[in-house]
Amino acid sequence: MSTEHENDIPQDENMSKSVFQTVIESLIAQSIAHSVMEHEPIYTMQEAQEVCGNLPEEGVKVLFARAYTSKKAFSHVLIVWTGNKQVDFDQIAQHLVVKRVKLANPEEVNKQLGVEIGALSPFGYSGSYPVVLDSDLLNQNEVYINPGVHNKTIKMKPDALHSGIESSASVVHIL
């Protein structure tokens, strides 16, 4: 079961600002309507659908990847995709004009973003990364994102998702 809270910001003075706090502060600063759903920790898109009640295509899958320009040279990229669709890494590599795109390992994700796999947010990180955004997400009535933690989900409109991403990404590629 989940509960919804409008515009909640947790206050914990012993911690540095979390991705969750950054996401919420960004949404508030941009006057983006959203609701925060609190629930038991979830780790998969299927669990998210069961707990949050969203349609499969309303779930937002976020992946952190390496975009290789040569055998050893790469830069990081966030992939923000429709939850029930397979990510086409070859299509993304072609669009980015790189040799290949490969997922970062869990340790690298945690070190770079400070978030565990399965809780990645589409924005809210201290660094600015290019984002590849699946255009199908922009056609939904609402979308559900992970905000950097396993026990909360944020529901918002697709244009709000796009605004949140644009406010923090170095560049946004829409496929």
C-alpha positions in Angstrom: 0.0 0.0 0.0 1.2 3.5 -0.7 0.4 6.9 0.7 0.7 10.2 -1.2 2.2 13.4 0.2 2.3 16.6 -1.8 5.7 18.3 -1.9 7.3 16.5 1.1 11.0 17.3 1.8 12.6 15.1 4.4 14.6 16.9 7.0 17.7 15.1 8.2 20.5 17.5 9.3 23.0 14.7 9.8 23.1 13.8 6.1 24.3 15.7 3.0 21.6 16.5 0.5 20.2 13.2 -1.0 19.2 12.7 -4.6 15.6 12.5 -3.3 15.9 15.9 -1.6 17.4 17.4 -4.7 14.6 16.0 -6.9 11.9 17.4 -4.6 13.6 20.8 -4.3 14.0 21.0 -8.1 10.3 20.2 -8.6 9.2 22.8 -6.1 11.6 25.4 -7.5 10.1 24.9 -10.9 6.6 24.9 -9.6 6.1 21.4 -11.1 3.0 19.6 -9.8 3.8 16.2 -8.4 2.9 13.7 -5.7 5.2 11.6 -3.6 4.0 8.1 -2.9 5.5 6.3 0.2 5.5 2.5 0.1 7.6 -0.6 1.0 10.9 -0.8 -0.8 10.4 -1.9 -4.5 13.2 -3.0 -6.8 11.5 -3.9 -10.2 9.1 -2.3 -12.7 6.6 -5.1 -11.9 6.7 -4.4 -8.2 6.3 -0.7 -8.9 3.2 -1.4 -11.0 1.6 -3.5 -8.3 2.4 -1.0 -5.5 1.7 2.2 -7.3 -1.1 1.1 -9.6 0.4 2.5 -12.8 0.2 1.2 -16.3 3.3 -0.6 -17.5 4.0 2.2 -20.1 3.7 4.9 -17.3 6.7 3.5 -15.4 10.0 5.3 -16.0 13.1 3.1 -16.3 16.4 4.9 -15.7 19.7 3.4 -16.7 23.3 4.7 -16.3 25.5 3.8 -19.1 28.9 4.3 -20.8 28.9 5.7 -24.3 32.2 4.6 -25.9 33.9 6.8 -28.5 36.8 4.3 -28.7 37.7 1.0 -27.2 38.6 2.6 -23.9 37.3 6.2 -24.0 33.8 6.8 -22.8 31.5 9.3 -21.2 28.5 8.6 -19.0 24.9 9.0 -20.1 21.5 8.6 -18.5 18.9 6.6 -20.4 15.3 7.5 -19.4 13.0 4.9 -21.0 9.4 3.6 -21.0 9.2 1.0 -18.3 7.7 -1.8 -20.5 10.0 -1.3 -23.5 13.4 -2.9 -24.2 16.2 -0.3 -24.5 17.8 -0.5 -28.0 21.4 0.2 -27.1 22.5 0.0 -30.8 19.9 2.7 -31.7 21.1 4.9 -28.9 24.8 4.4 -30.0 23.9 5.4 -33.5 22.0 8.5 -32.3 24.8 9.6 -30.1 27.4 8.8 -32.8 29.4 6.5 -30.6 30.8 3.0 -31.1 28.7 1.4 -28.4 26.6 2.0 -25.3 27.0 -0.4 -22.4 25.5 -0.3 -18.9 27.7 0.8 -16.0 28.1 -1.8 -13.3 26.3 -1.3 -9.9 29.5 -0.1 -8.1 30.1 2.5 -10.7 26.5 3.7 -10.6 26.7 4.0 -6.8 30.0 5.8 -6.9 29.0 8.3 -9.7 25.4 8.9 -8.7 25.2 7.9 -5.0 22.1 5.7 -5.8 21.5 2.0 -6.0 20.4 0.2 -9.1 16.6 0.1 -9.2 16.2 3.6 -7.6 17.8 5.8 -10.3 16.1 9.1 -10.8 16.0 10.8 -14.2 17.4 13.9 -12.6 18.7 15.3 -9.3 22.4 14.4 -9.4 25.3 16.6 -8.4 26.8 16.1 -11.9 25.3 16.9 -15.2 24.9 14.1 -17.7 23.5 13.9 -21.2 20.1 12.2 -21.2 18.5 10.0 -23.8 14.8 10.2 -23.4 12.2 7.8 -24.9 9.6 10.0 -26.7 6.9 7.5 -25.8 7.1 8.7 -22.2 6.0 12.1 -23.3 2.7 10.7 -24.7 1.4 9.2 -21.4 -1.2 10.8 -19.1 1.2 10.6 -16.2 4.5 9.0 -15.4 6.0 7.4 -12.2 9.7 8.0 -11.4 12.1 6.7 -8.8 13.5 9.6 -6.9 16.8 8.0 -5.7 15.3 5.7 -3.1 13.4 2.4 -3.1 10.6 3.4 -0.8 9.2 6.4 -2.6 7.8 7.0 -6.1 6.9 10.4 -7.7 3.9 10.7 -9.9 3.9 13.6 -12.4 2.8 14.7 -15.8 5.2 13.9 -18.8 5.9 17.6 -19.5 7.0 17.9 -15.8 9.4 15.0 -16.3 10.8 16.7 -19.4 11.2 20.0 -17.6 12.9 18.3 -14.7 15.4 16.5 -17.0 16.0 19.7 -19.0 16.9 21.6 -15.9 19.7 19.3 -14.9 20.9 17.5 -18.1 23.9 18.8 -20.1 21.9 17.9 -23.2 18.7 16.0 -23.9 18.3 13.6 -26.8 14.7 12.5 -27.6 14.3 9.2 -29.5 
